[in-house]
Amino acid sequence: MSFIFGLLTIVSLLFIFSCEEEVDTTPPTVSISSHTSGQTVNGIVTIEVITQDNEGISKVEFYINDSLFFTDTESPYEYDWITFQYEDSSELVIKVLSYDNSDNSTESQPILLTIYNIVELWGEYYSVKATTELILVNNGLTGSIPSTIGNLTHLNTLVLGGNDLSG
């Protein structure tokens, strides 16, 4: 009887150990798809990420110069980055980390982006931070006022009289 009990115990243990789930050790793949290193950007920049994993993605973390600035938990993995807070000619390193459902992670290749916050209005270029007044009286301007004029965050004086503008 003890022989049969011992045999049943061994068979039961073999069955239990053979049924254990395999642990996922495969990290996800990840890349920044919206920009390439060396690009110049301005305004609101959408950083788009492509990431895949055999078990699913739990989150993607976005970093600027090694500082975490956003975590996305839903596909599509992207972030609308407002660059106006950075000085012109700032060079910033952007990277992302993707985590799968088993907490395996992969870091993307970093990309270097240069900030150049300039707004074009009627064929002229204006610095987002440095433009405090815009006086364009009787310049023959027509059409609607471009919405990008709202990006001039330090604009205190705007005079557009004597033109044929709308909006």
N, C-alpha and C positions, 0 to 999 in steps of 0.2 A: 504494500500500500504506500509506503513512504517513497518507493521508487517511482510510482505513478505520480504521486504528488510532486516530487522533485522534477520529473519530466514535464509535467504541466506548468510548473513555475518557470522553467527554462523556456519553454515554448511561448508562454505568455510574455515574458520579458523580451524575447526576440521580436515578437509581434509589436509590442509597445515601442521599442526602439526603432523598428523599421517604419513605423507610422509617424515619427517625428517630422515636423515641417522643416524644409530646407531654409536656412537663413540667407536672406538676400544680402550679398556683399558687392553687388554690381552698382557702381555709382552712376548717376545720370550723366548725360552729355549736355553741354550748355555753350551758347555763344551769343554775343551781342549782334543782332542782325540789322539794326537800323543805322549804324554808323561804322566807319572804319577809322583806325588810328590816323591822326594827322589832320582830321577835318576841323574846320572852323564852324562854330555854331553860335546862335543867338536866340533871344526871345524864349519861348517855351519850346523845349526840345523833348520829343518822345523817344525814350530809350526802350527799344523793343528787344526781347530775348526769345531765342528758340531753345527749348530744353525738352529732353525726352528721357524716359526711364521705363524699364520693363515692369516695374511695380507701381508707377505713378509718382507725380511730383507733389510734395507737401508745401514747399514755399521757395521763393526766389528772393534773395537779398541783394540790394543795390548799394554800391559803395562809391564814394568820391574820395580820392586820396586816402584810402584805407579806413574811412569813417562811414559806418552804416548810416544811410539816410532814408531808406524805404524798404519795406518788406511786402511782397505781393503773394497772396495765397490762392489766387484764382487765375486761370488761363483766360485770355492771353496775358502773358507776363510782360508788363510794360509800366513805365513811369513817365509822367509829364513833368519834366524838370524845368523849373523856372530859373533861368540863368542871369536875370537882371541883378541879383545880389552880388555877383562876382565882377571884379575889375576887368576892363578890356585887356586883352592879351594874356589873361590868366590861362595857364596850361594845367588842365586837371586830368587825373587818371581815373577812368571809370572802369569798374569791374563788377561782375555779379557772381553770386554763389547760389547754386541750385541744390536743393535737398530733396531726396526721394522719401517715400513713406517709411523706409527703414532707417532714416537719418544718415544715409550715405550722402556725401556731398562732392561737388566738383566746382572748381573756380574757373571762370572764363579767362580767356586771354584778355589782359587789360588793354584798353584803348586810351590814347591821349587826345583830348579835345581842347581846342583853343576857343576861348570866349571872345566874341567881337560883337558887342551889343550896340549896333548901329541901326537906325531906322531910316528907310528911304521914303521921302515925301516929295512928290512932284519933281523927281529927278535929282534931288539934293539929299545928302546924307547928314544925319544928326545923331549925336551920341545920346544914348538913353540916359546916362547919368549927368552929363555935362550941359545939356540943353536946358536952360532955365527960362528962356524967352524965345518966341518965334513970331517975328513981325514980317508979314508978307503982304503988305498993303499994295493994291493996284498992280499985281504981278501977272494979271491975265489968267489966273488959275480958273479952271472949269471942272465940272463934274461934282462927284460927292467927296466929302472930307474922308480921307482914308482912316479906317478904324485903328490902324497901327499908330496913329498919333497918340493914342492912349498909352502906348508903351513908353512915352517920354515921361518918366515917373517924377522928374524934378522940374517939369514945366510949370512956371508960375504965371507967365504972360503969353497970351495967344491973341494976335491981331491979324485977321484975314480980310478986313474990309476992302471994298473996291474990286472984288473978284466975283466970279459967277459960280459960287460953290453952293452945294446943297448937302443935307444930311447932318 
